[in-house]
Every structure is written in structure tokens, then in C-alpha cells.
Amino acid sequence: MSQLSEHDINMYEIVGAAMDVHSELKSGLLEAVYSEAMTMELDDRGVEFECEVNLPIYYKGTLMKKQYRMDIVCGDIVVELKAVEELLPEHRMQLFNYLRLTRKPFGVLINFGEQSLRFEKYYFDEETNEVMFYNIYKEQLLQNQDLLENQN
């Protein structure tokens, strides 16, 4: 059985923290409330993270005054929080843009606004500049490992 990587452990902790927050607060509150509760929960779990991380934007090599602000960054994982009735394509694109701009390989989109917690995990492939579901990435990784083991 393979060992879990650091990002696997962090993903587990992030999603677990979100589940605890949603279980305690339910849906219907502002995103800022869930964000603060998430930071408290991640602290309690001993997870290292940064909140409201500024993401500078450049246009033709010049730093723009406008910047994005990422909700939570946990190592190589960008966490985007929402408190909306349902996730829309523009919510996913926001996370995808953060992944592309930061070149961080992993992202989690969490929605506290639905009756049941909703989360989506993603992987950013820097070589192709594409974002895919995390589960697809893990399946491909395992298939590649199996191929290598079968060759030996």
C-alpha cells in the first residue's frame, strides 16, 4: 500500500475541516463567516496555511494595481471558498485562473451555501496548462505507476 503524499494529507485535512465547519454552521451564512471558521478549524488541526493571499497580475510585464486575493493557500493547494446556492462555471474558472497564475498544482473549491457541503478537487497540469479533476489525475498517476512496475 502506498504512502499518502503531503498534498493528499493536506487535501484530507482541508475537506475534513470544511465538513466540520458546515456541520457546525450549516448553510446560509456569508462566505466571510465560513472563511474565518475554516481558519480556526485548520489551526486546530495543525495545518499550515495562509489567508487572503494577494496574487499580483502583470500586463505586458507591468505589475497592475488590481490583484486577486486567494481565500486560503495551504502549501501547494489553493482553496477557494463559496457560500452560494450552487456552484457555477465562473466559480470554477476563478479557481482555475488562480492555479494557472500561481502554477500551484492543486485546488479545492468548497461551497458552504448548499444544504450539503459541496467540494471539488482539481489538479493543474503545468505542461498542458489544463485543469482536471483530482480523481482523474490520481487514476492516471496510479496507472503510470502500475505500468512502470509491470515493466520491471
C-alpha positions in Angstrom: 0.0 0.0 0.0 1.4 3.4 -1.0 2.0 6.1 1.5 0.0 9.3 1.3 1.8 12.4 0.0 1.8 15.7 1.8 -0.8 17.1 -0.6 -3.0 14.1 -0.1 -2.9 14.6 3.7 -3.5 18.3 3.3 -6.4 17.7 1.0 -7.9 15.3 3.5 -7.5 17.9 6.3 -8.9 20.7 4.2 -12.0 18.7 3.3 -12.4 17.4 6.8 -12.2 20.9 8.2 -14.8 22.1 5.7 -17.1 19.2 6.7 -16.8 20.1 10.4 -17.4 23.8 9.7 -20.5 23.0 7.6 -21.8 20.5 10.2 -21.5 23.2 12.9 -22.7 26.3 11.0 -24.9 24.8 8.3 -25.7 26.8 5.1 -27.0 30.3 4.8 -24.2 32.5 6.2 -21.8 34.8 4.5 -18.6 33.5 2.9 -16.5 35.5 5.4 -18.0 33.6 8.3 -17.1 30.3 6.8 -13.6 31.6 5.9 -12.9 32.5 9.5 -14.3 29.2 10.8 -12.1 27.4 8.2 -9.0 29.2 9.5 -9.9 28.3 13.1 -10.5 24.6 12.1 -7.3 24.4 10.1 -5.4 25.9 13.1 -6.9 23.3 15.4 -5.8 20.6 13.0 -2.2 22.0 12.9 -2.4 22.6 9.2 -0.1 25.3 7.9 -1.8 27.8 5.6 -2.1 31.5 4.6 -5.3 33.5 4.4 -6.3 36.1 1.8 -3.1 35.8 -0.2 -2.6 38.5 -2.7 -1.9 37.4 -6.3 -0.2 40.0 -8.4 -1.3 40.4 -12.0 1.0 41.5 -14.8 0.1 43.1 -18.1 2.8 43.1 -20.7 5.4 42.8 -18.0 4.0 45.6 -15.9 2.5 45.0 -12.4 -1.1 46.0 -12.3 -2.7 47.8 -9.4 -5.5 45.3 -9.3 -4.8 42.0 -7.7 -6.7 38.8 -7.0 -7.0 37.6 -3.4 -7.0 33.9 -2.8 -9.0 32.7 0.1 -6.6 30.1 1.6 -3.3 28.7 0.4 -2.1 25.5 2.1 1.3 24.6 0.7 0.7 23.7 -3.0 -3.1 23.8 -2.6 -5.3 26.8 -3.4 -8.6 26.7 -1.5 -11.5 28.8 -2.9 -14.5 29.2 -0.7 -18.0 30.0 -1.8 -21.3 30.4 0.0 -23.7 30.3 -3.0 -26.9 28.4 -3.8 -25.0 26.3 -6.4 -21.5 26.3 -8.0 -21.4 27.9 -11.4 -18.7 27.7 -14.2 -17.4 31.1 -13.2 -16.6 29.8 -9.7 -14.6 27.0 -11.2 -12.8 29.4 -13.6 -11.8 31.6 -10.7 -10.0 28.7 -9.1 -8.6 27.5 -12.4 -7.1 31.0 -13.0 -5.5 31.0 -9.6 -3.9 27.7 -10.3 -2.6 28.9 -13.7 -1.3 32.2 -12.4 0.4 30.7 -9.3 1.5 27.4 -11.0 0.3 25.6 -7.9 -0.7 22.0 -8.9 -3.8 21.5 -6.6 -7.0 23.3 -5.9 -10.2 22.8 -3.9 -13.4 24.6 -4.5 -15.7 24.4 -1.4 -19.3 25.6 -1.3 -20.9 26.1 2.1 -24.1 27.5 0.5 -25.8 24.3 -0.3 -27.7 22.1 2.2 -25.0 19.5 1.9 -21.4 20.6 1.7 -20.1 20.5 -1.9 -16.4 20.3 -2.7 -14.5 19.7 -5.9 -10.8 18.9 -6.1 -8.6 19.8 -9.1 -5.2 19.2 -10.5 -3.3 21.7 -12.7 -1.0 20.2 -15.3 1.7 22.8 -15.9 2.9 21.1 -19.1 -0.5 21.3 -20.9 -1.9 24.3 -19.0 -5.0 22.3 -18.3 -7.0 21.7 -15.2 -8.6 18.3 -14.5 -10.5 16.7 -11.6 -8.1 15.5 -8.9 -9.5 11.9 -9.1 -8.7 11.7 -12.8 -5.1 12.8 -12.0 -4.7 10.2 -9.3 -6.0 7.5 -11.5 -3.5 8.4 -14.3 -0.8 8.5 -11.7 -1.6 5.0 -10.4 -1.9 3.7 -14.0 1.6 5.1 -14.8 3.0 3.5 -11.6 1.4 0.1 -12.5 2.9 0.3 -16.0 6.4 1.0 -14.6 6.1 -1.8 -12.0 5.0 -4.3 -14.8 8.0 -3.3 -16.9 10.4 -4.2 -14.1 
